[in-house]
Each structure stands twice: as C-alpha cells, then as structure tokens.
Amino acid sequence: MSDVLITPASKKIEFKDSSSNVDGKIELDGNDNLVLTSANDLVLGDGSTDLHIGDGTNSIDLVYDQSGRIYGAANKDITIGKSSVGGNDIIVDSPNWSIDASGNATFSGGTSSLGSTNNRFVTDDSNNQLHMKVNGSNRLTVYNNGNTTITGTITSTNGSVYLNEKASAGGDSTAYGQLWVKTATPNELYFTTDAGNDIQLTSGTSAAGGGGGSVSAVANGANNRIATFSSADALNGEANLTFDGSTLSVTGAVSATSNDGSVPTGLFYRNDSSTTAPLMKLVEDSVYADNPTLEVITDRTDGAIPSISVSGGAVTVSGPNGWNTWEKETFYKRNYGTASGQNSGLVNLSHDEVGTVNSFTLPYDAKLRAVAITYVFTSSSSSAVDQTWRLFHSGDPANVVSNFTFDVANDMTNMHGNFYLYVSSGLDVTMNKNKTYHVRRESGTLDIQSTVRFDLWYTRHTGNF
C-alpha cells in the first residue's frame, strides 16, 4: 500500500511505497524554490505533447517539444552552464559528437562543419581531409599524410617563416616543387622538383655554388672588374682585367693556346662598313722602339716558315718604311756605264757586297710586290730615252719575271743632286721557289756614270707552306 504524506509545516509532499520508503517528493527549500526529488527517473509531460516551462505568470522561457528538441521561446536566448560557479562543465556525449570535461570537441560522421556556409572548417572523413573555407572557397586543406595545401599568399606577421629541418625531401608530386631544410650544421636550404631532383640553395654560411661548392669570400670588387678564383672557394676582382659591356681591357700579357687546328686560336671580327678605326691596333711606346712590335715564331724544325696571310686585301704599313713588312733583295753596281744585254747584270748586294754573286735563290714561292731603281750620275741628266730593266730567273734572260721600262726625264724623280729614283708598286707577280733570280739592263745605253741600284720587295706565298 502506497501513501502520500503532506506536511504543511515542512512545505513538502512525500510519496511512499508499501514499505514506507520515500520514492519521491515535492517541496520548497529554504529559499522557497520548488524541488522535485525522485528515487528513480523524473518524468515531466506524457511524451505526446510539448512541455513548457515558465514562471506561471510571464512568457514561457523554455520549451521541450515532443520531437526531442529544447529551445527558448521567441526572443529568449538559452544559456547552458554558468562559468562563474566553477566546476560545473557541460559534457556532451552523443554517437556523432561529444564534448568532454576538458572542453575537447569530437565530431564523427561523413562530413562535419563549423562556421557559416562561406567561412567554416569542414572535416571530410571519406577522404581523411580537413578543409578551411573562406568566402566559399577552399583556402587550406590538410591531408591524411600530413601534407597541407594553401591557396593564396602566405604572410608572416613577424617577418620570418620557420621550416623544421629533416633528412630528405618528401614524396614527389606532379606539378609541385618542395622547399625544405636539410639536416646539417648549420642546416641547408633545398628545392626539390616534381621529378625528385634535389637542388642545394645554401652551403654553410653562403649560397651554394651551383652544386660544385660555394664561394666563401669576395675580395677587391669594383665596377667592371672581372672576378677570378683566388682559391677553391674565393673570388678576387682583377684590377687589370675589366669589361664595361663593350670593351674588354687587359693590362699585362695575353696568352692563347689552341689544340684544335680547324679553328683559329684568336678571332677578331667586325661587321661595320662605316667605321674608320682599325680592327686590331698594336701600339709601341717609343721607349721600346728597338724591340719588335710583332713577332711570329715557330718551334718546327722541318723548314716550315711562320707567316702572316692577307686574304682579300693588302698589307700596308704607315711610317717612313712603308714596305718593311715585305722581304727585300738589293742588286747593285758601281761605275755602270752604258752596258746592256749580255754582261750588264747587277750583283746581289743583299748577300755579297764584294760583287761576286749576281743572283739569289728563293726557297719558297713568292709574289713580287714593288721595285725601286736608283741612278746616280756624276752630273744631272734629263734623258728621255727609254731604259728597260729585266728581272729573270735560272740564268736565262728568256725566263722573264717582269720588265720595267722608263726614262729619266718623265718617269724618275730627282731626289737630290744627281740622284734619280724610279718606283713601280702594286705588283702581283709570281716568283717560283727553288729558282735563282737575276737583274740586268735589257735595252738602252744611257751612260750611268756612277751607280745603279735595283731594290725589289716580295712576300712569301702562303699556299706552299
């Protein structure tokens, strides 16, 4: 038998079972708050209608509806918990999400979201990914393997980006490169391509030197100076080697060596028809005028002769000795008189000044370039009678190399006193090698009382070297 005991003095109603145990009671506490106590479950409502809780006079504050929802009435916010009390955390324990006493939230299920539609965190369990959306677009994605994709620019508010060092790059990903820090002391910055190529960017305290080491020091740097290595990893700016973008300047000696005979060791090329400057210029200080300005030598012992070859032009030299790049032979005779033809030959002064040799021999093919013939009379002459002088070879006047015909009055220049000069230049006459060459007056009997001198200049023919 169950009893209901009402005790007005104690402001309570007690519900007892057949053994007089209190199974539940309704009472007012010391502050006149209504307290409902039950030994078992406490049920409000019948499960088929909504339960409204208020103060009985004012608007309803909290609604438990029959669908299992709890919400506030219109314009009424619901606050769960009160942090000022302390020790009263709210714990949520449900199949798909929970909040523990430490405030950790756990979400499960296919996809979970935090935030508004456009700006939110989204978990994707099916792909094991975490996304962060801003303005409706994915800006950050964290993958199952720990890789993170950021769409946009990374900005550091403290001015630095910190990368933890590691032993090697991560796995390659097509169309993506990796910037990472390799473990070392000090550590080193690397870039790895999507093909797995590791490119070292730093080495020690300097930039890496293209995979072959780094430059540890740079000395004597200045505008336009070219740097050379002064040691395995140090550069030096050379004061005597400069380049200003158009002119390479060297103070000192220049040495060039080639082991490929198919290409020139040095090449100077110009393609500008308007220039008036020389392509290459050798300047000799007058202090050193006794030394050669240009010397061509060979270390061959087979008789080969070093040469300077000019193709499509001519060799010209300015200065008082305009032909001094050519080789020269001189024929000469004193008290020449009126001889011509047989027994009128000149001796070769270049090789025997005593007059016992009347020829010279060429060991190579050559080109006759110029001739100068000088007469010296005992008195002035104005003869207009032609004189012909012949250069021939092999002792036979029929082997004509070239004839030179002129007269004193019209073709010779009175240099001074009784000296007269005839010059023929711009020649290109072949002189074959291994021939002896002679000079004689072929016609004319003008009396040359004092001296005849015959100078000829020739160049070696490069085709037979």
ZIMOHU-V206152 format. One line per field, one symbol per residue. ss: DSSP state (A for helix, B for strand, O for the rest). psi: psi as a letter, one per 30 degrees, with the letter a starting at -180 (. if undefined). burial: 1 if it has 9 or more other ideal C-beta (glycine too) atoms within 8 Angstrom, else 0. A space follows every 10 residues. Layout:
ss->???
psi->???
burial->???
This chain:
ss->OOBBBBBAAA OBBBBBOOOO OBBBBBBBOO OOOBBBBBOO OOOOOOOOOO BBBOOOOOOO OBBBOOOOOB BBOOOOOOOO OOOOOOOOOO OBBOOOBBBO OOOOBBBOOO BBBBBOOOOB BBBBOOOOBB BBBBOOBBBB BBOOOOOBBB OOOOOOOOOO OOOOOBOOOO OOBOOBOBBB BBOOOOOBBB BBOOOOOBBB OBBOOBBBOO OOOBOOBBBO OOOOBBBBBO OOOBBBBBBB BBBOOOOBBB OOOOOOOOOO OOOOOOOOOO OOOOOOOOOO OOOOOAAAOO OOOOOOOOOO OOOOOOOOOO OOOOOOOOOO OOOOOOBBBB BBBBOOBOOO OOOOBOBBOO OOOOOOOOOB BOOOOBBBBB BBBBBBOOOO OOOOOOBBBB BBBOOOOOOB BBBBBBOAAA AOBBBBOOBB BBBBOOOOBB BOOOOBBBBB BBBOOOOBOO BBBBBBBBBB OAAAO
psi->kkljkkjeeg hlkkjkafgg kjfllklkaf ggkkkkkkfb ljkklgffll kkkagfealk ekkjlfggkk lllkgjlkkj ljffekghlk kkjlefllka ffgkkkklle kkkkaleejl kkkjeeghlk kkkkhfkkfk kklegfkkkk jakkkkfggk kkkkllella kkkkgklkjl kkkljllkkl kklfggjkjk fljbglkkhg fgalkfkklh klkfkkklkf afgkkkkjfg jljgffkkkk jakkkkkkgj fflkekkkkk ijffkgllek kkkjkffgff lkekkkllgl ggfkkkljkk kgalkkkllf ifggfllkkk lkklhebgkl bkggllljff fjffgfkgll kkglklkkel kkkkkjlfll khkgkkkkkk kllggjffik ekkjklleef flkjekbgkk kkkjaglikk jllgkkklkl kelkgkjjed kkkjkkklkk jffg.
burial->0000001000 0111110000 0011111000 0000000000 0000000000 1001000000 1111100000 0110010000 0000000000 0000001110 0000000000 1100000001 1111100011 1110000011 1110000000 0000000000 0000000010 0100000101 1100001111 1111000011 1110010110 0001100110 0000101010 0011111110 1110000000 0000000000 0000000000 0000000000 0000000000 0000000000 0000000000 0000101000 0010010111 1110010001 1000011110 0100001011 0101111111 1111111000 1000001111 1110000001 1111011100 0100000111 1111001000 1010111111 1101010111 1111111111 10000
